Amino acid sequence: MTQSNWTCSDSNVTYKSTLYAATYTMIFIPGLLANSAALWVLCRFISKKSKAVIFMINLAVADLAHVLSLPLRIYYYINRMWPFGKFLCLLCFYLKYLNMYASICFLTCISIQRYFFLYQPFRAKDWKRRYDVAISAAVWLFVGAACSPFPIMRSYVNNSETCFADLEVRQIQSNVATVAMTVTAELFGFIGPLIIILFCTWKTKDSLRDFQIPLQNNNERRKALRMVSMCAIVFFVCFAPYHINFFFYMMVKENVITDCLLRSITLHTQPFCLALASLDCCLDPILYFFMTSEFQDQISRHSSMVIRSRLMSKESASSIKE
């Protein structure tokens, strides 16, 4: 089909409901179990002096908040109707973006802290837990306020049965304002954290080239590299596709982009990008497990206890039968 014959009717992306329902269904159970277990282990068993544990706890809370809203999303995309009212619709919509940007911020905080402690080991010894708590509180306040435009920019019609991706985007009268808002969101929500995480990963990897460092310090650097590398992987897999497409999506919705082919590509790509963004709820627990030795020890210990108790119960049951 040639460009001249292309219609700019922005036809509905028919597969998005099926895609969202399938994705959220696959994410819900693993995300709920993994983040609940992670939060339990991180809060109860991991030493609060462990590096980045406070940020990991907040990351798990952000993921769990989004996961708990998934059943309502699944219901909507399967039944194609929303009977729960405006408040729940916009709340679940808000939690999606709160999770995304809180995750981005806490992944960035983890990368910065590991890099900082690696190059400033004496500062690391004097670092207080309350500093991480204060930083986390500031992150929540900033992200909470920064994400408020997402539900505000959506039009919810009372007595309507539509929600989430089917909500219309409010039109901004000025194209300049649209571009400015979108660029600001991209700079602070994607490009800035991307540069920081890449820098921390590069510097941490570069530190391993120093062959004069003690073996113990070298092991610490390898742990730091694994952690910041995992942060970078989660960032690229889950958040990069969405933010690359987000700029074009907003330009399409505000009719700044008028090219028909580009509009169609953007609209058909958006559901896949949003689905990928939700995968961080399942990938973040991998960060806790593989990057924190105490976390691995606790999971292994409790798994062994469960297996041992089951074996003992089977043995006792068989002895009773005999």
Secondary structure, DSSP 4 states (H G I P E B T S, - for coil): --GGG--------TTHHHHHHHHHHHHHHHHHHHHHHHHHHHHHTS-TTSTTHHHHHHHHHHHHHHHHHHHHHHHHHHHS---SHHHHHHHHHHHHHHHHHHHHHHHHHHHHHHHHHHH-HHHHHH--HHHHHHHHHHHHHHHHHHTTHHHHTEE--TT----GGGSEEPPPS-HHHHHHHHHHHHIIIIIHHHHHHHHHHHHHHHHTT-TTS-HHHHHHHHHHHHHHHHHHHHIIIIIHHHHHHHHHHHHHHTT----HHHHHHHHHHHHHHHHHHTTHHHHHHHHHHHH-HHHHHHHHHHHHHHHHHHHHHHHHHHHHH-
